[in-house]
Amino acid sequence: MEERIGVIDLGSNTTRLIVMGYRPHHSFRLLDEVRERVRLAEGIGEDKALQPAPMQRGIEAMKLFRSFCDATGVKHIVPVATSAVREASNQSEFLLQVKKEAGLEMRVLSAEEEAYYGYLGTANGLTLSDAFLIDIGGGSTQVTMIRGRGFVRAFSQPIGALRATDRYVHSDPISKKDFKVLEQAVAETFTDLDWLGSNNGTIMVGIGGTIRTLAEMDRKAHNYPFERVHGYILRRERLELIVEQLRGLTLREREHLPGLGRDRADIILSGAVILLQLMRQSNFESITVSGQGIREGLFYEHFLEGETPPLFPEIRKFSTQNLARLYDYEPIHVAKVRDLSLSLFDQLRELHGYGEWERELLTHAAILHDIGVAVGYYDHHKHGAYLVLNSSLHGFTHREIIILATLVRYHRKGDVKIDEYQDVLVSDDEERIARLAALLRLAEHLERRKSQVIQRLDVEIGDSVRVLTQRSEDATVEIWDANRRAGFFKKAYGKDIEVV
């Protein structure tokens, strides 16, 4: 039975609700997401009091989210508030009003807790070991040190995209004077952050709306062919160009930039300056963007209840299984196709020369190869490729997701074409995909009736390739189907193949 949970993150700039459907430790999916700009930190002065208008916007958003959850049958709601509420001198008054009008008892996260949940969301969404995690919100910025996938320490400062804009940006477009003051203030804010630095094996990862927006702007500006921000790599030199571009534009002009929403156009420059300062200070040339953050971290605490910490031991393996389970895959059939594919891969190493990375990708592709049947049998290879490209596969790079989708696309028929994604793939990936797809296709035909009659394969390599099958019963259909589709293997490997 699928459970539902709603997670609300009331931030300084925006507030979001995600609704997740899940079976604990088994599978999960995003059911819905609602986002509202509240600008809760707007106008906060020296007394640190939330202002009446932003407070009312926050209360109205909480009422809306509560009504949404009630109407959609979401009984378990986890509402949290971050920087603006955490530092507010009138915090109690605001929280009491939210409880009274929206019926929600908000949990105010400490800076350490905010960093921790951002870490959980990120560590369960990207393959990483040693990393620095940057979260630029509206009212604060968190920097977290991750070592061996573990949370080590966090640094938090009450400066974010909205707060920095309110304090330091008083011209449109920004004047040289205002920009200099902004840069100096940001630099001074992070002076004591002396443990942030680039070294071998350490990467920089970013979460939050500011960083996702900057990545989306860069993706649009360079016609990046894969429409996904999660896992996108934003280079520092490109961020510097974005900052220079934003400096010279008015608010109205910024509102029309591809990838930049109108609700963030006025504060994006300050957010970009904060990120650029952290990248320069630490000497990182790039940052990997995570589409997951605090909300997902709070969800994983529930989904992986009992795990300490709540982390997937193997992100890629679980993510593949999760996607397969969501589309009602046939585990016995899939396991046989996987085993036959890997047997062929191992015995044909002298022909393809590939290693463990390609073997792992072939494993994941075998598990996912038939998920398109959930849409319809006809063209299910195309449906499956679409699902791989557009679902939440975590732990994989963009290049790997495209390879997986293409393997699923060609596990059944057709010749490999990768023209659309050449800018993401490398020069020999077309051959790599064709050779792996040939093995997956052969294994699929040898499991044609989904009856697991083929028990073992023995490969003989000479002028041609001969595959001897050991069977538990008659396999005439499987052998016939494999041999009549042998042309794809010959194109990929330059050798004839015969199954006997």
MOBELPE-V629352 format. One record per residue. SS is DSSP state (alpha for helix, beta for strand, coil for the rest). PHI is phi as a letter, one per 30 degrees, with the letter a starting at -180 (999 if undefined). NEAR is the number of other C-alpha atoms within 8 Angstrom. Layout:
{{SS;PHI;NEAR} {SS;PHI;NEAR}}
This chain:
{{coil;999;3} {coil;d;6} {beta;c;7} {beta;b;11} {beta;b;13} {beta;c;14} {beta;c;14} {beta;c;13} {beta;c;13} {beta;c;12} {coil;c;14} {coil;d;18} {coil;c;13} {beta;b;13} {beta;b;14} {beta;b;11} {beta;c;12} {beta;c;13} {beta;c;13} {beta;c;13} {beta;c;12} {beta;a;12} {beta;c;11} {coil;e;10} {coil;i;6} {coil;c;7} {beta;a;11} {beta;a;11} {beta;a;8} {beta;d;9} {beta;c;8} {beta;a;7} {beta;b;9} {beta;b;8} {beta;b;8} {beta;b;8} {beta;d;8} {coil;c;12} {coil;h;11} {coil;d;15} {coil;d;14} {coil;d;12} {coil;i;7} {coil;d;10} {coil;c;6} {coil;d;4} {coil;d;6} {coil;i;10} {coil;c;10} {coil;d;17} {coil;d;10} {alpha;e;6} {alpha;d;6} {alpha;d;13} {alpha;d;11} {alpha;d;8} {alpha;d;11} {alpha;d;11} {alpha;d;12} {alpha;d;8} {alpha;d;11} {alpha;d;11} {alpha;d;12} {alpha;d;8} {alpha;d;10} {alpha;d;11} {alpha;d;8} {alpha;d;8} {alpha;d;12} {alpha;d;9} {alpha;d;7} {coil;c;6} {coil;i;6} {coil;c;12} {coil;c;9} {beta;c;7} {beta;c;10} {beta;c;8} {beta;c;12} {beta;b;12} {beta;b;14} {coil;c;15} {alpha;e;12} {alpha;d;13} {alpha;d;11} {alpha;e;11} {coil;c;8} {coil;d;10} {coil;d;8} {coil;c;9} {alpha;e;12} {alpha;d;6} {alpha;d;7} {alpha;d;9} {alpha;d;10} {alpha;d;8} {alpha;d;9} {alpha;d;15} {alpha;d;11} {alpha;d;8} {alpha;c;8} {alpha;c;10} {coil;i;9} {coil;c;10} {coil;c;8} {coil;d;10} {beta;c;7} {beta;c;9} {coil;d;11} {coil;d;8} {alpha;e;10} {alpha;d;9} {alpha;d;8} {alpha;d;11} {alpha;d;14} {alpha;d;9} {alpha;d;14} {alpha;d;16} {alpha;d;14} {alpha;d;16} {alpha;d;16} {alpha;d;14} {alpha;d;11} {coil;c;12} {coil;b;12} {coil;b;12} {coil;d;11} {coil;b;8} {coil;b;10} {beta;c;12} {beta;a;12} {beta;c;13} {beta;c;14} {beta;c;12} {beta;b;13} {beta;c;17} {coil;c;15} {coil;d;14} {coil;c;16} {coil;a;14} {beta;b;13} {beta;c;14} {beta;b;12} {beta;b;14} {beta;c;13} {beta;c;14} {beta;b;10} {coil;h;7} {coil;i;9} {beta;c;7} {beta;d;10} {beta;c;8} {beta;a;7} {beta;b;10} {beta;b;8} {beta;b;10} {beta;b;9} {coil;d;8} {coil;b;11} {coil;b;15} {alpha;d;18} {alpha;d;17} {alpha;d;13} {alpha;d;13} {alpha;d;11} {alpha;e;10} {alpha;d;6} {alpha;c;10} {coil;c;11} {coil;b;7} {coil;b;7} {coil;b;8} {coil;d;9} {coil;d;12} {coil;d;8} {alpha;d;6} {alpha;d;6} {alpha;d;12} {alpha;d;11} {alpha;d;8} {alpha;d;9} {alpha;d;13} {alpha;e;10} {alpha;d;8} {alpha;d;8} {alpha;d;11} {alpha;d;9} {alpha;d;7} {alpha;d;9} {coil;c;9} {coil;e;7} {coil;d;5} {coil;d;7} {coil;c;6} {coil;c;4} {coil;d;9} {coil;a;9} {coil;d;9} {coil;a;5} {coil;e;4} {coil;i;5} {beta;c;10} {beta;c;11} {beta;c;12} {beta;b;12} {beta;b;13} {beta;b;18} {coil;j;11} {alpha;d;8} {alpha;d;13} {alpha;d;15} {alpha;d;14} {alpha;d;10} {alpha;d;13} {alpha;d;13} {alpha;d;11} {alpha;d;12} {alpha;d;13} {alpha;d;10} {alpha;d;10} {alpha;d;8} {coil;c;6} {coil;h;6} {coil;d;9} {coil;d;8} {coil;c;7} {coil;d;5} {coil;b;6} {coil;d;11} {coil;e;8} {coil;j;13} {coil;d;11} {beta;c;9} {beta;c;12} {beta;d;9} {alpha;d;12} {alpha;d;7} {alpha;d;9} {alpha;d;13} {alpha;d;9} {alpha;d;8} {alpha;d;9} {alpha;d;11} {alpha;d;8} {alpha;d;8} {alpha;d;9} {alpha;e;9} {coil;c;8} {coil;c;11} {coil;d;9} {alpha;e;10} {alpha;d;7} {alpha;d;8} {alpha;d;12} {coil;d;10} {coil;c;8} {coil;d;8} {coil;e;7} {coil;j;11} {coil;c;14} {coil;d;7} {coil;d;8} {coil;d;6} {coil;b;8} {coil;d;12} {coil;d;10} {coil;c;10} {alpha;d;11} {alpha;d;12} {alpha;d;13} {alpha;d;15} {alpha;d;13} {alpha;d;12} {alpha;d;12} {alpha;d;10} {alpha;d;11} {alpha;d;11} {alpha;d;9} {alpha;d;12} {alpha;d;8} {alpha;d;8} {alpha;c;9} {coil;i;8} {coil;c;12} {coil;d;8} {beta;a;10} {beta;b;13} {beta;c;12} {beta;c;16} {coil;c;16} {coil;d;12} {coil;c;13} {coil;a;15} {alpha;e;14} {alpha;e;14} {alpha;d;12} {alpha;d;15} {alpha;d;12} {alpha;d;11} {alpha;d;13} {alpha;d;9} {alpha;d;8} {alpha;d;10} {coil;c;11} {coil;e;9} {coil;j;5} {coil;d;7} {coil;b;5} {coil;d;4} {coil;d;11} {coil;b;11} {coil;d;7} {coil;e;4} {coil;b;6} {alpha;e;13} {alpha;d;11} {alpha;d;8} {alpha;d;9} {alpha;d;12} {alpha;d;12} {alpha;d;9} {alpha;e;11} {alpha;d;13} {alpha;d;12} {alpha;d;9} {alpha;d;10} {coil;c;9} {coil;h;8} {coil;d;11} {coil;c;6} {alpha;d;7} {alpha;d;6} {alpha;d;11} {alpha;d;13} {alpha;d;10} {alpha;d;10} {alpha;d;13} {alpha;e;14} {alpha;d;8} {alpha;d;11} {alpha;d;15} {alpha;d;11} {alpha;d;9} {alpha;d;11} {alpha;e;11} {alpha;d;7} {alpha;d;9} {coil;c;10} {alpha;e;9} {alpha;d;6} {alpha;c;6} {alpha;c;8} {coil;i;6} {coil;d;8} {coil;c;6} {alpha;d;6} {alpha;d;7} {alpha;d;9} {alpha;d;11} {alpha;d;8} {alpha;d;11} {alpha;d;15} {alpha;d;11} {alpha;d;11} {alpha;d;12} {alpha;d;14} {alpha;d;14} {alpha;c;14} {coil;d;14} {coil;c;11} {alpha;d;14} {alpha;d;17} {alpha;d;11} {alpha;d;8} {coil;d;7} {coil;l;9} {coil;d;8} {coil;d;5} {coil;i;8} {alpha;d;13} {alpha;d;14} {alpha;d;10} {alpha;d;13} {alpha;d;17} {alpha;d;15} {alpha;d;9} {alpha;d;10} {alpha;d;12} {alpha;d;9} {alpha;c;6} {coil;c;7} {coil;c;7} {coil;d;11} {coil;c;11} {coil;j;11} {coil;c;12} {coil;d;7} {alpha;e;10} {alpha;d;9} {alpha;d;9} {alpha;d;12} {alpha;d;11} {alpha;d;11} {alpha;d;14} {alpha;d;14} {alpha;d;12} {alpha;d;17} {alpha;d;17} {alpha;d;12} {coil;c;13} {coil;d;13} {coil;c;8} {coil;a;6} {coil;j;5} {coil;c;7} {coil;d;9} {coil;b;5} {coil;b;8} {alpha;e;5} {alpha;d;5} {alpha;c;10} {coil;d;8} {coil;d;7} {coil;c;9} {coil;d;9} {coil;c;7} {coil;e;5} {coil;c;6} {alpha;d;9} {alpha;d;10} {alpha;d;8} {alpha;e;8} {alpha;d;12} {alpha;d;12} {alpha;d;12} {alpha;d;12} {alpha;d;12} {alpha;d;12} {alpha;d;12} {alpha;d;15} {alpha;d;12} {alpha;d;12} {alpha;d;12} {alpha;d;11} {alpha;d;11} {coil;d;11} {coil;b;15} {coil;e;10} {coil;c;7} {coil;h;6} {coil;c;7} {coil;h;9} {coil;d;10} {beta;d;12} {beta;c;9} {beta;a;8} {beta;b;12} {beta;b;8} {beta;c;11} {beta;c;8} {beta;c;8} {coil;b;5} {coil;d;5} {coil;b;9} {beta;c;12} {beta;c;11} {beta;c;12} {beta;c;10} {beta;c;11} {beta;c;8} {beta;b;10} {coil;d;7} {coil;a;5} {coil;e;6} {coil;b;9} {alpha;e;6} {alpha;d;8} {alpha;d;12} {alpha;d;12} {alpha;d;8} {alpha;d;11} {alpha;d;12} {alpha;d;10} {alpha;d;7} {coil;c;8} {coil;d;12} {alpha;d;8} {alpha;d;9} {alpha;d;14} {alpha;d;11} {alpha;d;8} {alpha;d;10} {alpha;c;9} {coil;i;7} {coil;b;10} {coil;d;10} {beta;b;12} {beta;b;10} {beta;c;10} {coil;b;7}}
